[in-house]
Each structure stands twice: as structure tokens, then as C-alpha cells.
């Protein structure tokens, strides 16, 4: 059985991935969107931070590489 804290940590990472994808989609329609650019930068900082290491064993840089390949 998965620990509730582990569920929360996974949900935080999944939300970051969703936010990144949504921001990329917005940038394709509105290339000058400062909000979308800021969101992407925030997610990148999160995925490369020590915070993600505290939440999960998943490699944030690997997640980022996969997200960048989706483009």
C-alpha cells in the first residue's frame, strides 16, 4: 500500500508536468506569453531542485529531458 505522503509527492510532480505541458501549449498559440514562460521556468527550477529529491526518488532532470523531447 502506498503511503499518503508518497501519493501527495507523486501528485506534486505530476502537477508540475501538467503545468509544463500546458504552458508549452499556450506558448505555441501565444509566443509572447510571459505567464507561460514563467511557468516553464518555475517547473524547470523545481525539477532541477533539491525539493524534488526530498519528494521522490524520480530524477527530475530525466523528467525534464523527456518533456523537452515532446516538443
Backbone as XML, in Angstrom:
<?xml version="1.0"?>
<chain id="A" units="angstrom">
  <residue number="1" name="UNK">
    <atom name="N" x="0.843" y="-1.187" z="0.000"/>
    <atom name="CA" x="0.000" y="0.000" z="0.000"/>
    <atom name="C" x="0.885" y="1.246" z="0.000"/>
  </residue>
  <residue number="2" name="UNK">
    <atom name="N" x="0.512" y="2.205" z="-0.826"/>
    <atom name="CA" x="1.296" y="3.437" z="-0.941"/>
    <atom name="C" x="0.945" y="4.389" z="0.194"/>
  </residue>
  <residue number="3" name="UNK">
    <atom name="N" x="1.965" y="4.949" z="0.767"/>
    <atom name="CA" x="1.860" y="5.911" z="1.850"/>
    <atom name="C" x="1.144" y="7.178" z="1.339"/>
  </residue>
  <residue number="4" name="UNK">
    <atom name="N" x="0.244" y="7.777" z="2.123"/>
    <atom name="CA" x="-0.446" y="9.004" z="1.679"/>
    <atom name="C" x="0.521" y="10.137" z="1.337"/>
  </residue>
  <residue number="5" name="UNK">
    <atom name="N" x="1.641" y="10.221" z="2.043"/>
    <atom name="CA" x="2.633" y="11.251" z="1.732"/>
    <atom name="C" x="3.291" y="10.997" z="0.385"/>
  </residue>
  <residue number="6" name="UNK">
    <atom name="N" x="3.473" y="9.732" z="0.060"/>
    <atom name="CA" x="4.026" y="9.372" z="-1.251"/>
    <atom name="C" x="3.038" y="9.741" z="-2.347"/>
  </residue>
  <residue number="7" name="UNK">
    <atom name="N" x="1.751" y="9.509" z="-2.102"/>
    <atom name="CA" x="0.717" y="9.927" z="-3.056"/>
    <atom name="C" x="0.760" y="11.424" z="-3.284"/>
  </residue>
  <residue number="8" name="UNK">
    <atom name="N" x="0.890" y="12.182" z="-2.214"/>
    <atom name="CA" x="0.959" y="13.640" z="-2.322"/>
    <atom name="C" x="2.193" y="14.058" z="-3.107"/>
  </residue>
  <residue number="9" name="UNK">
    <atom name="N" x="3.336" y="13.464" z="-2.808"/>
    <atom name="CA" x="4.571" y="13.798" z="-3.522"/>
    <atom name="C" x="4.429" y="13.497" z="-5.013"/>
  </residue>
  <residue number="10" name="UNK">
    <atom name="N" x="3.856" y="12.358" z="-5.342"/>
    <atom name="CA" x="3.642" y="11.997" z="-6.751"/>
    <atom name="C" x="2.692" y="12.980" z="-7.424"/>
  </residue>
  <residue number="11" name="UNK">
    <atom name="N" x="1.670" y="13.402" z="-6.713"/>
    <atom name="CA" x="0.709" y="14.361" z="-7.272"/>
    <atom name="C" x="1.374" y="15.705" z="-7.548"/>
  </residue>
  <residue number="12" name="UNK">
    <atom name="N" x="2.292" y="16.119" z="-6.688"/>
    <atom name="CA" x="3.009" y="17.385" z="-6.902"/>
    <atom name="C" x="3.847" y="17.307" z="-8.172"/>
  </residue>
  <residue number="13" name="UNK">
    <atom name="N" x="4.553" y="16.205" z="-8.354"/>
    <atom name="CA" x="5.387" y="16.039" z="-9.547"/>
    <atom name="C" x="4.510" y="15.960" z="-10.799"/>
  </residue>
  <residue number="14" name="UNK">
    <atom name="N" x="3.432" y="15.221" z="-10.730"/>
    <atom name="CA" x="2.526" y="15.127" z="-11.886"/>
    <atom name="C" x="1.917" y="16.483" z="-12.239"/>
  </residue>
  <residue number="15" name="UNK">
    <atom name="N" x="1.606" y="17.293" z="-11.235"/>
    <atom name="CA" x="1.060" y="18.625" z="-11.500"/>
    <atom name="C" x="2.102" y="19.509" z="-12.181"/>
  </residue>
  <residue number="16" name="UNK">
    <atom name="N" x="3.347" y="19.380" z="-11.775"/>
    <atom name="CA" x="4.418" y="20.151" z="-12.417"/>
    <atom name="C" x="4.534" y="19.771" z="-13.892"/>
  </residue>
  <residue number="17" name="UNK">
    <atom name="N" x="4.441" y="18.484" z="-14.182"/>
    <atom name="CA" x="4.498" y="18.018" z="-15.577"/>
    <atom name="C" x="3.312" y="18.578" z="-16.365"/>
  </residue>
  <residue number="18" name="UNK">
    <atom name="N" x="2.142" y="18.537" z="-15.782"/>
    <atom name="CA" x="0.946" y="19.076" z="-16.442"/>
    <atom name="C" x="1.091" y="20.572" z="-16.680"/>
  </residue>
  <residue number="19" name="UNK">
    <atom name="N" x="1.588" y="21.284" z="-15.684"/>
    <atom name="CA" x="1.778" y="22.731" z="-15.829"/>
    <atom name="C" x="2.765" y="23.051" z="-16.954"/>
  </residue>
  <residue number="20" name="UNK">
    <atom name="N" x="3.836" y="22.275" z="-17.039"/>
    <atom name="CA" x="4.836" y="22.467" z="-18.093"/>
    <atom name="C" x="4.195" y="22.260" z="-19.464"/>
  </residue>
  <residue number="21" name="UNK">
    <atom name="N" x="3.476" y="21.158" z="-19.626"/>
    <atom name="CA" x="2.841" y="20.870" z="-20.915"/>
    <atom name="C" x="1.815" y="21.931" z="-21.291"/>
  </residue>
  <residue number="22" name="UNK">
    <atom name="N" x="1.016" y="22.355" z="-20.324"/>
    <atom name="CA" x="0.016" y="23.393" z="-20.588"/>
    <atom name="C" x="0.679" y="24.701" z="-21.002"/>
  </residue>
  <residue number="23" name="UNK">
    <atom name="N" x="1.775" y="25.053" z="-20.337"/>
    <atom name="CA" x="2.477" y="26.291" z="-20.668"/>
    <atom name="C" x="3.092" y="26.209" z="-22.061"/>
  </residue>
  <residue number="24" name="UNK">
    <atom name="N" x="3.660" y="25.068" z="-22.413"/>
    <atom name="CA" x="4.215" y="24.893" z="-23.764"/>
    <atom name="C" x="3.124" y="25.033" z="-24.825"/>
  </residue>
  <residue number="25" name="UNK">
    <atom name="N" x="1.976" y="24.458" z="-24.545"/>
    <atom name="CA" x="0.846" y="24.548" z="-25.471"/>
    <atom name="C" x="0.416" y="26.010" z="-25.634"/>
  </residue>
  <residue number="26" name="UNK">
    <atom name="N" x="0.365" y="26.725" z="-24.520"/>
    <atom name="CA" x="-0.011" y="28.141" z="-24.565"/>
    <atom name="C" x="1.012" y="28.941" z="-25.364"/>
  </residue>
  <residue number="27" name="UNK">
    <atom name="N" x="2.296" y="28.622" z="-25.202"/>
    <atom name="CA" x="3.337" y="29.349" z="-25.937"/>
    <atom name="C" x="3.254" y="29.122" z="-27.438"/>
  </residue>
  <residue number="28" name="UNK">
    <atom name="N" x="2.794" y="27.948" z="-27.841"/>
    <atom name="CA" x="2.640" y="27.706" z="-29.278"/>
    <atom name="C" x="1.574" y="28.635" z="-29.867"/>
  </residue>
  <residue number="29" name="UNK">
    <atom name="N" x="0.534" y="28.918" z="-29.092"/>
    <atom name="CA" x="-0.538" y="29.806" z="-29.564"/>
    <atom name="C" x="-0.201" y="31.275" z="-29.332"/>
  </residue>
  <residue number="30" name="UNK">
    <atom name="N" x="0.507" y="31.545" z="-28.233"/>
    <atom name="CA" x="0.830" y="32.919" z="-27.834"/>
    <atom name="C" x="2.309" y="32.988" z="-27.459"/>
  </residue>
  <residue number="31" name="UNK">
    <atom name="N" x="3.190" y="33.094" z="-28.464"/>
    <atom name="CA" x="4.633" y="33.013" z="-28.224"/>
    <atom name="C" x="5.195" y="34.068" z="-27.259"/>
  </residue>
  <residue number="32" name="UNK">
    <atom name="N" x="4.479" y="35.137" z="-27.034"/>
    <atom name="CA" x="4.976" y="36.193" z="-26.146"/>
    <atom name="C" x="4.380" y="36.132" z="-24.743"/>
  </residue>
  <residue number="33" name="UNK">
    <atom name="N" x="3.695" y="35.058" z="-24.423"/>
    <atom name="CA" x="3.043" y="34.939" z="-23.126"/>
    <atom name="C" x="4.072" y="34.859" z="-21.995"/>
  </residue>
  <residue number="34" name="UNK">
    <atom name="N" x="4.133" y="35.922" z="-21.216"/>
    <atom name="CA" x="5.062" y="35.961" z="-20.080"/>
    <atom name="C" x="4.650" y="34.959" z="-18.995"/>
  </residue>
  <residue number="35" name="UNK">
    <atom name="N" x="3.345" y="34.768" z="-18.823"/>
    <atom name="CA" x="2.860" y="33.803" z="-17.828"/>
    <atom name="C" x="3.326" y="32.387" z="-18.160"/>
  </residue>
  <residue number="36" name="UNK">
    <atom name="N" x="3.217" y="32.020" z="-19.425"/>
    <atom name="CA" x="3.631" y="30.681" z="-19.847"/>
    <atom name="C" x="5.138" y="30.515" z="-19.694"/>
  </residue>
  <residue number="37" name="UNK">
    <atom name="N" x="5.895" y="31.530" z="-20.075"/>
    <atom name="CA" x="7.352" y="31.465" z="-19.935"/>
    <atom name="C" x="7.746" y="31.325" z="-18.470"/>
  </residue>
  <residue number="38" name="UNK">
    <atom name="N" x="7.081" y="32.065" z="-17.605"/>
    <atom name="CA" x="7.377" y="31.998" z="-16.174"/>
    <atom name="C" x="7.044" y="30.614" z="-15.627"/>
  </residue>
  <residue number="39" name="UNK">
    <atom name="N" x="5.911" y="30.058" z="-16.049"/>
    <atom name="CA" x="5.530" y="28.726" z="-15.583"/>
    <atom name="C" x="6.574" y="27.693" z="-15.995"/>
  </residue>
  <residue number="40" name="UNK">
    <atom name="N" x="7.022" y="27.756" z="-17.228"/>
    <atom name="CA" x="8.031" y="26.814" z="-17.706"/>
    <atom name="C" x="9.314" y="26.942" z="-16.875"/>
  </residue>
  <residue number="41" name="UNK">
    <atom name="N" x="9.732" y="28.166" z="-16.639"/>
    <atom name="CA" x="10.937" y="28.382" z="-15.834"/>
    <atom name="C" x="10.756" y="27.886" z="-14.402"/>
  </residue>
  <residue number="42" name="UNK">
    <atom name="N" x="9.580" y="28.102" z="-13.833"/>
    <atom name="CA" x="9.303" y="27.621" z="-12.477"/>
    <atom name="C" x="9.364" y="26.095" z="-12.407"/>
  </residue>
  <residue number="43" name="UNK">
    <atom name="N" x="8.787" y="25.440" z="-13.393"/>
    <atom name="CA" x="8.785" y="23.967" z="-13.411"/>
    <atom name="C" x="10.210" y="23.443" z="-13.604"/>
  </residue>
  <residue number="44" name="UNK">
    <atom name="N" x="10.962" y="24.076" z="-14.487"/>
    <atom name="CA" x="12.350" y="23.657" z="-14.704"/>
    <atom name="C" x="13.140" y="23.785" z="-13.407"/>
  </residue>
  <residue number="45" name="UNK">
    <atom name="N" x="12.994" y="24.922" z="-12.732"/>
    <atom name="CA" x="13.697" y="25.114" z="-11.461"/>
    <atom name="C" x="13.299" y="24.044" z="-10.445"/>
  </residue>
  <residue number="46" name="UNK">
    <atom name="N" x="12.012" y="23.730" z="-10.388"/>
    <atom name="CA" x="11.527" y="22.698" z="-9.469"/>
    <atom name="C" x="12.130" y="21.337" z="-9.803"/>
  </residue>
  <residue number="47" name="UNK">
    <atom name="N" x="12.098" y="20.956" z="-11.079"/>
    <atom name="CA" x="12.582" y="19.639" z="-11.483"/>
    <atom name="C" x="14.086" y="19.477" z="-11.262"/>
  </residue>
  <residue number="48" name="UNK">
    <atom name="N" x="14.810" y="20.578" z="-11.241"/>
    <atom name="CA" x="16.255" y="20.523" z="-11.047"/>
    <atom name="C" x="16.678" y="20.861" z="-9.616"/>
  </residue>
  <residue number="49" name="UNK">
    <atom name="N" x="15.705" y="21.010" z="-8.743"/>
    <atom name="CA" x="15.993" y="21.448" z="-7.376"/>
    <atom name="C" x="16.161" y="20.283" z="-6.403"/>
  </residue>
  <residue number="50" name="UNK">
    <atom name="N" x="16.623" y="20.624" z="-5.220"/>
    <atom name="CA" x="16.706" y="19.636" z="-4.143"/>
    <atom name="C" x="15.327" y="19.274" z="-3.614"/>
  </residue>
  <residue number="51" name="UNK">
    <atom name="N" x="14.360" y="20.124" z="-3.851"/>
    <atom name="CA" x="12.991" y="19.892" z="-3.381"/>
    <atom name="C" x="12.413" y="18.608" z="-3.982"/>
  </residue>
  <residue number="52" name="UNK">
    <atom name="N" x="12.631" y="18.390" z="-5.263"/>
    <atom name="CA" x="12.100" y="17.170" z="-5.883"/>
    <atom name="C" x="12.794" y="15.938" z="-5.310"/>
  </residue>
  <residue number="53" name="UNK">
    <atom name="N" x="14.071" y="16.079" z="-4.959"/>
    <atom name="CA" x="14.809" y="14.965" z="-4.355"/>
    <atom name="C" x="14.195" y="14.606" z="-3.003"/>
  </residue>
  <residue number="54" name="UNK">
    <atom name="N" x="13.728" y="15.623" z="-2.284"/>
    <atom name="CA" x="13.092" y="15.381" z="-0.987"/>
    <atom name="C" x="11.735" y="14.698" z="-1.154"/>
  </residue>
  <residue number="55" name="UNK">
    <atom name="N" x="11.082" y="14.933" z="-2.280"/>
    <atom name="CA" x="9.746" y="14.379" z="-2.503"/>
    <atom name="C" x="9.756" y="12.955" z="-3.038"/>
  </residue>
  <residue number="56" name="UNK">
    <atom name="N" x="10.684" y="12.670" z="-3.939"/>
    <atom name="CA" x="10.614" y="11.411" z="-4.675"/>
    <atom name="C" x="11.994" y="10.930" z="-5.080"/>
  </residue>
  <residue number="57" name="UNK">
    <atom name="N" x="12.075" y="9.699" z="-5.488"/>
    <atom name="CA" x="13.336" y="9.154" z="-5.980"/>
    <atom name="C" x="13.473" y="9.322" z="-7.489"/>
  </residue>
  <residue number="58" name="UNK">
    <atom name="N" x="12.453" y="9.872" z="-8.119"/>
    <atom name="CA" x="12.479" y="10.089" z="-9.559"/>
    <atom name="C" x="13.471" y="11.202" z="-9.877"/>
  </residue>
  <residue number="59" name="UNK">
    <atom name="N" x="14.247" y="11.025" z="-10.935"/>
    <atom name="CA" x="15.239" y="12.003" z="-11.351"/>
    <atom name="C" x="14.550" y="13.145" z="-12.111"/>
  </residue>
  <residue number="60" name="UNK">
    <atom name="N" x="14.549" y="14.323" z="-11.515"/>
    <atom name="CA" x="13.896" y="15.479" z="-12.124"/>
    <atom name="C" x="14.496" y="15.865" z="-13.460"/>
  </residue>
  <residue number="61" name="UNK">
    <atom name="N" x="15.811" y="15.714" z="-13.605"/>
    <atom name="CA" x="16.438" y="16.066" z="-14.886"/>
    <atom name="C" x="16.004" y="15.102" z="-15.987"/>
  </residue>
  <residue number="62" name="UNK">
    <atom name="N" x="15.756" y="13.857" z="-15.631"/>
    <atom name="CA" x="15.259" y="12.885" z="-16.605"/>
    <atom name="C" x="13.840" y="13.250" z="-17.048"/>
  </residue>
  <residue number="63" name="UNK">
    <atom name="N" x="13.013" y="13.643" z="-16.098"/>
    <atom name="CA" x="11.652" y="14.090" z="-16.434"/>
    <atom name="C" x="11.721" y="15.278" z="-17.381"/>
  </residue>
  <residue number="64" name="UNK">
    <atom name="N" x="12.605" y="16.232" z="-17.081"/>
    <atom name="CA" x="12.744" y="17.426" z="-17.914"/>
    <atom name="C" x="13.196" y="17.064" z="-19.325"/>
  </residue>
  <residue number="65" name="UNK">
    <atom name="N" x="14.153" y="16.167" z="-19.446"/>
    <atom name="CA" x="14.618" y="15.743" z="-20.772"/>
    <atom name="C" x="13.481" y="15.132" z="-21.578"/>
  </residue>
  <residue number="66" name="UNK">
    <atom name="N" x="12.676" y="14.314" z="-20.924"/>
    <atom name="CA" x="11.548" y="13.687" z="-21.632"/>
    <atom name="C" x="10.517" y="14.730" z="-22.052"/>
  </residue>
  <residue number="67" name="UNK">
    <atom name="N" x="10.270" y="15.705" z="-21.187"/>
    <atom name="CA" x="9.319" y="16.773" z="-21.528"/>
    <atom name="C" x="9.833" y="17.584" z="-22.719"/>
  </residue>
  <residue number="68" name="UNK">
    <atom name="N" x="11.113" y="17.880" z="-22.719"/>
    <atom name="CA" x="11.687" y="18.661" z="-23.825"/>
    <atom name="C" x="11.642" y="17.903" z="-25.143"/>
  </residue>
  <residue number="69" name="UNK">
    <atom name="N" x="11.715" y="16.579" z="-25.090"/>
    <atom name="CA" x="11.640" y="15.764" z="-26.305"/>
    <atom name="C" x="10.234" y="15.750" z="-26.896"/>
  </residue>
  <residue number="70" name="UNK">
    <atom name="N" x="9.224" y="16.038" z="-26.075"/>
    <atom name="CA" x="7.831" y="16.043" z="-26.553"/>
    <atom name="C" x="7.574" y="17.169" z="-27.537"/>
  </residue>
  <residue number="71" name="UNK">
    <atom name="N" x="8.399" y="18.175" z="-27.486"/>
    <atom name="CA" x="8.166" y="19.371" z="-28.312"/>
    <atom name="C" x="8.397" y="19.039" z="-29.711"/>
  </residue>
</chain>
